[in-house]
Amino acid sequence: MKAVQILGDVSSPKIFPNYSINIPEIKDSEILIRVHAAGITGDEIIWPEPYASATRIPGHEISGIISALGPDYDGPLSIDQEVFAFSHADRGQGHADYVVCLPNEVALKPTTISHAQAAALPIPLLTAWEALTDHAKVKSGMRVFITGASGAVGMMAVQLAKKLAGAHVIALASPRNHEMLKGLGANEVLDYNVSGWEKSVVGVDVVFDTVGGEVLAKTWECVKDDGVIVTVGDPAPDWAFGGGQAPESAQCPNVRYVHFIVSPNAKRMEDGGEMVAAGSLTTVAVKRFPFNEAKAAWEYAQKRNRGEKAVIDFIEEN
């Protein structure tokens, strides 16, 4: 089968399209998916996981058709069904003609969108859902401040904060995206290019930061004394993964702060897929690349403010 590999090391990675990789075998309750399209997370090229993998195949978001089921699989899915999937951070290997997934990583693809659109959906959907529901515990009427709101995760967070919790949403983004974000449900929009934006957002219940770095640091001025800051900024802050306390917590001892890596959740993908099919959830815009342009696809995915999510077509659709 054909697959994308990341060769070299993290200091000098090389995207390599390989046409002679063995098709993986399944066991137990695993699911083999024939990949039609795979989404790209540009920052994965600096993650340690691809370099620790024997195959060097990246990719966690895919859409395709079930090719085979393991002997112990007893779930609701069946061969030839169209599905989309998100494999755990330490599993990946989705940038290939075939990928092995676990039952909790796979859900039926919404019939109203293409495989390319479905392949761009899992990480934004699951990250926003987990951040707002599990970590921030957003409830109706809460004021939620979302940074990087025009990005894939941010756009999904704006919508889910409104639809799942009825929150008051404040979105930080460039002016060219303000009308779009209002259309998705944002109550207020701020321009991140304006110096001192952090002074105009005061006492929010929740910060959901998708940017990290200096933007994350500034949000400590926005959150209320007993609020919560949830971040998925990459690279992660120094305090993530047991790295100690955030320096800002000395002045804000009652603010809870969390960094997390999203987990698979087939039920949320199923529910989110139903919302997409019903027209109540807008998907991320995609830029599609054929397999032989994998290098260009990865270069595009690493650009900031690109407006579309890069997807590689393994089987080209009309």
NUVEXBA-592843 format. One record per residue (C-alpha): residue in one letter; x negated, y, z negated. Coordinates in steps of 0.02 Angstrom, whole numbers, plus 50000, padded with zeros to 5 digits. Example, Ala and Ser with C-alpha at 12.3 -4.5 7.8 and 13.67 -1.06 7.14 Angstrom:
# NUVEXBA-592843
+----+-------+-------+-------+
! aa !    px !    py !    pz !
+----+-------+-------+-------+
!  a ! 49385 ! 49775 ! 49610 !
!  s ! 49316 ! 49947 ! 49643 !
+----+-------+-------+-------+
# end
This chain:
# NUVEXBA-592843
+----+-------+-------+-------+
! aa !    px !    py !    pz !
+----+-------+-------+-------+
!  m ! 50000 ! 50000 ! 50000 !
!  k ! 49948 ! 50182 ! 50011 !
!  a ! 49914 ! 50284 ! 49856 !
!  v ! 49835 ! 50447 ! 49799 !
!  q ! 49683 ! 50430 ! 49687 !
!  i ! 49587 ! 50557 ! 49583 !
!  l ! 49403 ! 50513 ! 49602 !
!  g ! 49251 ! 50593 ! 49524 !
!  d ! 49267 ! 50662 ! 49349 !
!  v ! 49362 ! 50803 ! 49266 !
!  s ! 49224 ! 50926 ! 49308 !
!  s ! 49228 ! 50886 ! 49494 !
!  p ! 49389 ! 50792 ! 49538 !
!  k ! 49424 ! 50735 ! 49715 !
!  i ! 49596 ! 50695 ! 49784 !
!  f ! 49580 ! 50540 ! 49893 !
!  p ! 49720 ! 50461 ! 49998 !
!  n ! 49690 ! 50272 ! 49996 !
!  y ! 49780 ! 50157 ! 50118 !
!  s ! 49726 ! 49989 ! 50048 !
!  i ! 49783 ! 49975 ! 49866 !
!  n ! 49864 ! 49814 ! 49806 !
!  i ! 50050 ! 49819 ! 49766 !
!  p ! 50070 ! 49802 ! 49576 !
!  e ! 50155 ! 49650 ! 49501 !
!  i ! 50293 ! 49659 ! 49372 !
!  k ! 50326 ! 49557 ! 49216 !
!  d ! 50448 ! 49551 ! 49070 !
!  s ! 50582 ! 49686 ! 49091 !
!  e ! 50483 ! 49798 ! 49207 !
!  i ! 50556 ! 49880 ! 49362 !
!  l ! 50465 ! 49893 ! 49529 !
!  i ! 50514 ! 50047 ! 49628 !
!  r ! 50480 ! 50080 ! 49811 !
!  v ! 50432 ! 50263 ! 49803 !
!  h ! 50510 ! 50384 ! 49926 !
!  a ! 50443 ! 50544 ! 49846 !
!  a ! 50330 ! 50590 ! 49700 !
!  g ! 50317 ! 50756 ! 49608 !
!  i ! 50151 ! 50835 ! 49562 !
!  t ! 50101 ! 50912 ! 49395 !
!  g ! 49948 ! 51013 ! 49444 !
!  d ! 49872 ! 51011 ! 49270 !
!  e ! 49862 ! 50821 ! 49273 !
!  i ! 49698 ! 50839 ! 49366 !
!  i ! 49619 ! 50895 ! 49201 !
!  w ! 49706 ! 50766 ! 49092 !
!  p ! 49600 ! 50620 ! 49029 !
!  e ! 49727 ! 50485 ! 49076 !
!  p ! 49695 ! 50474 ! 49265 !
!  y ! 49508 ! 50453 ! 49236 !
!  a ! 49537 ! 50315 ! 49109 !
!  s ! 49650 ! 50218 ! 49228 !
!  a ! 49577 ! 50072 ! 49325 !
!  t ! 49671 ! 50126 ! 49482 !
!  r ! 49641 ! 50314 ! 49464 !
!  i ! 49819 ! 50341 ! 49529 !
!  p ! 49906 ! 50494 ! 49452 !
!  g ! 50089 ! 50541 ! 49452 !
!  h ! 50233 ! 50525 ! 49330 !
!  e ! 50387 ! 50587 ! 49424 !
!  i ! 50456 ! 50482 ! 49565 !
!  s ! 50614 ! 50446 ! 49662 !
!  g ! 50647 ! 50291 ! 49764 !
!  i ! 50736 ! 50124 ! 49776 !
!  i ! 50724 ! 49976 ! 49658 !
!  s ! 50624 ! 49840 ! 49745 !
!  a ! 50617 ! 49707 ! 49608 !
!  l ! 50663 ! 49676 ! 49426 !
!  g ! 50562 ! 49581 ! 49298 !
!  p ! 50626 ! 49410 ! 49238 !
!  d ! 50679 ! 49479 ! 49069 !
!  y ! 50768 ! 49635 ! 49132 !
!  d ! 50949 ! 49638 ! 49071 !
!  g ! 50997 ! 49820 ! 49099 !
!  p ! 51128 ! 49901 ! 49212 !
!  l ! 51016 ! 49934 ! 49362 !
!  s ! 51002 ! 49820 ! 49514 !
!  i ! 50893 ! 49796 ! 49667 !
!  d ! 50917 ! 49921 ! 49810 !
!  q ! 50990 ! 50057 ! 49698 !
!  e ! 50923 ! 50234 ! 49720 !
!  v ! 50839 ! 50293 ! 49559 !
!  f ! 50725 ! 50426 ! 49491 !
!  a ! 50599 ! 50397 ! 49353 !
!  f ! 50476 ! 50474 ! 49231 !
!  s ! 50335 ! 50364 ! 49171 !
!  h ! 50249 ! 50399 ! 49005 !
!  a ! 50094 ! 50510 ! 49002 !
!  d ! 49977 ! 50362 ! 48975 !
!  r ! 50055 ! 50257 ! 49115 !
!  g ! 50077 ! 50365 ! 49270 !
!  q ! 50024 ! 50289 ! 49437 !
!  g ! 50176 ! 50358 ! 49527 !
!  h ! 50083 ! 50425 ! 49679 !
!  a ! 50093 ! 50261 ! 49772 !
!  d ! 50210 ! 50164 ! 49885 !
!  y ! 50260 ! 50058 ! 49735 !
!  v ! 50259 ! 50095 ! 49549 !
!  v ! 50301 ! 49991 ! 49396 !
!  c ! 50416 ! 50074 ! 49269 !
!  l ! 50495 ! 50026 ! 49104 !
!  p ! 50685 ! 50023 ! 49080 !
!  n ! 50685 ! 50182 ! 48974 !
!  e ! 50596 ! 50275 ! 49115 !
!  v ! 50725 ! 50248 ! 49253 !
!  a ! 50899 ! 50317 ! 49292 !
!  l ! 51013 ! 50323 ! 49443 !
!  k ! 50970 ! 50463 ! 49564 !
!  p ! 51103 ! 50597 ! 49586 !
!  t ! 51186 ! 50566 ! 49753 !
!  t ! 51197 ! 50751 ! 49794 !
!  i ! 51009 ! 50782 ! 49805 !
!  s ! 50865 ! 50714 ! 49908 !
!  h ! 50728 ! 50600 ! 49845 !
!  a ! 50609 ! 50749 ! 49853 !
!  q ! 50723 ! 50853 ! 49742 !
!  a ! 50747 ! 50707 ! 49622 !
!  a ! 50559 ! 50679 ! 49609 !
!  a ! 50540 ! 50859 ! 49548 !
!  l ! 50674 ! 50842 ! 49414 !
!  p ! 50613 ! 50727 ! 49272 !
!  i ! 50477 ! 50830 ! 49187 !
!  p ! 50572 ! 50997 ! 49189 !
!  l ! 50733 ! 50914 ! 49133 !
!  l ! 50660 ! 50805 ! 48995 !
!  t ! 50536 ! 50934 ! 48931 !
!  a ! 50668 ! 51070 ! 48913 !
!  w ! 50793 ! 50949 ! 48837 !
!  e ! 50671 ! 50879 ! 48709 !
!  a ! 50605 ! 51051 ! 48663 !
!  l ! 50776 ! 51127 ! 48633 !
!  t ! 50864 ! 50979 ! 48555 !
!  d ! 50734 ! 50878 ! 48460 !
!  h ! 50605 ! 51008 ! 48410 !
!  a ! 50695 ! 51176 ! 48405 !
!  k ! 50866 ! 51104 ! 48360 !
!  v ! 50953 ! 51246 ! 48451 !
!  k ! 51133 ! 51279 ! 48401 !
!  s ! 51271 ! 51391 ! 48465 !
!  g ! 51237 ! 51576 ! 48445 !
!  m ! 51050 ! 51559 ! 48415 !
!  r ! 50936 ! 51681 ! 48505 !
!  v ! 50812 ! 51583 ! 48610 !
!  f ! 50662 ! 51666 ! 48693 !
!  i ! 50589 ! 51571 ! 48842 !
!  t ! 50419 ! 51617 ! 48915 !
!  g ! 50374 ! 51568 ! 49092 !
!  a ! 50560 ! 51563 ! 49123 !
!  s ! 50546 ! 51560 ! 49313 !
!  g ! 50437 ! 51404 ! 49312 !
!  a ! 50510 ! 51230 ! 49333 !
!  v ! 50523 ! 51193 ! 49146 !
!  g ! 50577 ! 51371 ! 49105 !
!  m ! 50718 ! 51372 ! 49232 !
!  m ! 50784 ! 51209 ! 49163 !
!  a ! 50769 ! 51274 ! 48985 !
!  v ! 50871 ! 51430 ! 49025 !
!  q ! 51011 ! 51321 ! 49092 !
!  l ! 51008 ! 51189 ! 48955 !
!  a ! 51000 ! 51316 ! 48813 !
!  k ! 51164 ! 51385 ! 48878 !
!  k ! 51250 ! 51223 ! 48929 !
!  l ! 51198 ! 51110 ! 48786 !
!  a ! 51202 ! 51235 ! 48643 !
!  g ! 51283 ! 51398 ! 48697 !
!  a ! 51129 ! 51497 ! 48645 !
!  h ! 51090 ! 51679 ! 48682 !
!  v ! 50945 ! 51665 ! 48805 !
!  i ! 50806 ! 51792 ! 48829 !
!  a ! 50694 ! 51753 ! 48978 !
!  l ! 50518 ! 51817 ! 49011 !
!  a ! 50470 ! 51820 ! 49195 !
!  s ! 50417 ! 51932 ! 49339 !
!  p ! 50549 ! 52054 ! 49404 !
!  r ! 50572 ! 51963 ! 49568 !
!  n ! 50648 ! 51817 ! 49471 !
!  h ! 50761 ! 51916 ! 49355 !
!  e ! 50921 ! 51904 ! 49458 !
!  m ! 50894 ! 51718 ! 49485 !
!  l ! 50874 ! 51691 ! 49297 !
!  k ! 51031 ! 51792 ! 49259 !
!  g ! 51122 ! 51680 ! 49382 !
!  l ! 51061 ! 51528 ! 49285 !
!  g ! 51130 ! 51599 ! 49123 !
!  a ! 50998 ! 51712 ! 49045 !
!  n ! 51078 ! 51849 ! 48939 !
!  e ! 50923 ! 51959 ! 48942 !
!  v ! 50769 ! 51962 ! 49055 !
!  l ! 50601 ! 52043 ! 49019 !
!  d ! 50455 ! 52085 ! 49133 !
!  y ! 50296 ! 51998 ! 49076 !
!  n ! 50194 ! 52126 ! 49174 !
!  v ! 50248 ! 52265 ! 49057 !
!  s ! 50122 ! 52292 ! 48918 !
!  g ! 50196 ! 52266 ! 48746 !
!  w ! 50343 ! 52157 ! 48797 !
!  e ! 50322 ! 52065 ! 48632 !
!  k ! 50375 ! 52223 ! 48539 !
!  s ! 50545 ! 52223 ! 48623 !
!  v ! 50592 ! 52047 ! 48567 !
!  v ! 50619 ! 52042 ! 48380 !
!  g ! 50685 ! 51909 ! 48262 !
!  v ! 50728 ! 51769 ! 48382 !
!  d ! 50776 ! 51602 ! 48307 !
!  v ! 50676 ! 51501 ! 48434 !
!  v ! 50530 ! 51529 ! 48550 !
!  f ! 50507 ! 51401 ! 48687 !
!  d ! 50338 ! 51438 ! 48766 !
!  t ! 50293 ! 51356 ! 48931 !
!  v ! 50136 ! 51459 ! 48963 !
!  g ! 50017 ! 51448 ! 48814 !
!  g ! 49862 ! 51552 ! 48782 !
!  e ! 49886 ! 51738 ! 48755 !
!  v ! 50072 ! 51729 ! 48791 !
!  l ! 50096 ! 51600 ! 48654 !
!  a ! 49995 ! 51706 ! 48532 !
!  k ! 50105 ! 51858 ! 48566 !
!  t ! 50266 ! 51762 ! 48533 !
!  w ! 50225 ! 51756 ! 48347 !
!  e ! 50280 ! 51939 ! 48345 !
!  c ! 50448 ! 51890 ! 48418 !
!  v ! 50505 ! 51748 ! 48305 !
!  k ! 50598 ! 51778 ! 48143 !
!  d ! 50519 ! 51737 ! 47975 !
!  d ! 50594 ! 51562 ! 47965 !
!  g ! 50607 ! 51529 ! 48151 !
!  v ! 50522 ! 51399 ! 48260 !
!  i ! 50396 ! 51408 ! 48403 !
!  v ! 50392 ! 51260 ! 48522 !
!  t ! 50257 ! 51258 ! 48655 !
!  v ! 50207 ! 51145 ! 48798 !
!  g ! 50070 ! 51263 ! 48857 !
!  d ! 49926 ! 51176 ! 48945 !
!  p ! 49790 ! 51172 ! 48889 !
!  a ! 49861 ! 51140 ! 48717 !
!  p ! 49825 ! 51261 ! 48574 !
!  d ! 49683 ! 51216 ! 48456 !
!  w ! 49806 ! 51168 ! 48319 !
!  a ! 49894 ! 51036 ! 48424 !
!  f ! 49870 ! 50850 ! 48394 !
!  g ! 49817 ! 50870 ! 48213 !
!  g ! 49692 ! 51009 ! 48250 !
!  g ! 49735 ! 51109 ! 48094 !
!  q ! 49845 ! 51260 ! 48066 !
!  a ! 49888 ! 51399 ! 48186 !
!  p ! 49792 ! 51555 ! 48129 !
!  e ! 49952 ! 51658 ! 48143 !
!  s ! 50035 ! 51549 ! 48011 !
!  a ! 49937 ! 51639 ! 47875 !
!  q ! 50047 ! 51792 ! 47905 !
!  c ! 50202 ! 51690 ! 47951 !
!  p ! 50201 ! 51545 ! 47828 !
!  n ! 50383 ! 51496 ! 47854 !
!  v ! 50377 ! 51487 ! 48043 !
!  r ! 50379 ! 51309 ! 48105 !
!  y ! 50272 ! 51276 ! 48259 !
!  v ! 50263 ! 51124 ! 48371 !
!  h ! 50167 ! 51069 ! 48525 !
!  f ! 50225 ! 50908 ! 48608 !
!  i ! 50203 ! 50797 ! 48759 !
!  v ! 50369 ! 50747 ! 48835 !
!  s ! 50431 ! 50568 ! 48816 !
!  p ! 50534 ! 50463 ! 48938 !
!  n ! 50720 ! 50457 ! 48904 !
!  a ! 50831 ! 50367 ! 49030 !
!  k ! 50992 ! 50423 ! 48944 !
!  r ! 50947 ! 50606 ! 48960 !
!  m ! 50897 ! 50580 ! 49141 !
!  e ! 51064 ! 50496 ! 49171 !
!  d ! 51159 ! 50637 ! 49087 !
!  g ! 51056 ! 50769 ! 49175 !
!  g ! 51082 ! 50681 ! 49341 !
!  e ! 51269 ! 50685 ! 49314 !
!  m ! 51260 ! 50872 ! 49279 !
!  v ! 51163 ! 50897 ! 49441 !
!  a ! 51288 ! 50792 ! 49539 !
!  a ! 51431 ! 50894 ! 49465 !
!  g ! 51347 ! 51056 ! 49517 !
!  s ! 51326 ! 51121 ! 49340 !
!  l ! 51135 ! 51108 ! 49338 !
!  t ! 51024 ! 51187 ! 49471 !
!  t ! 50870 ! 51089 ! 49524 !
!  v ! 50697 ! 51158 ! 49554 !
!  a ! 50650 ! 51213 ! 49730 !
!  v ! 50523 ! 51096 ! 49811 !
!  k ! 50386 ! 51109 ! 49940 !
!  r ! 50363 ! 50943 ! 50028 !
!  f ! 50201 ! 50871 ! 50095 !
!  p ! 50173 ! 50711 ! 50195 !
!  f ! 50056 ! 50582 ! 50118 !
!  n ! 49913 ! 50626 ! 50235 !
!  e ! 49916 ! 50803 ! 50164 !
!  a ! 49899 ! 50746 ! 49984 !
!  k ! 49745 ! 50854 ! 49955 !
!  a ! 49838 ! 51010 ! 50012 !
!  a ! 49986 ! 50960 ! 49903 !
!  w ! 49877 ! 50951 ! 49748 !
!  e ! 49793 ! 51116 ! 49789 !
!  y ! 49964 ! 51197 ! 49805 !
!  a ! 50023 ! 51119 ! 49641 !
!  q ! 49880 ! 51199 ! 49546 !
!  k ! 49929 ! 51375 ! 49600 !
!  r ! 50021 ! 51485 ! 49476 !
!  n ! 50182 ! 51578 ! 49519 !
!  r ! 50206 ! 51470 ! 49673 !
!  g ! 50397 ! 51467 ! 49663 !
!  e ! 50415 ! 51287 ! 49720 !
!  k ! 50363 ! 51119 ! 49650 !
!  a ! 50248 ! 51014 ! 49758 !
!  v ! 50313 ! 50843 ! 49810 !
!  i ! 50230 ! 50709 ! 49915 !
!  d ! 50342 ! 50611 ! 50034 !
!  f ! 50295 ! 50427 ! 50041 !
!  i ! 50444 ! 50392 ! 50153 !
!  e ! 50494 ! 50546 ! 50250 !
!  e ! 50677 ! 50594 ! 50246 !
!  n ! 50774 ! 50692 ! 50375 !
+----+-------+-------+-------+
# end
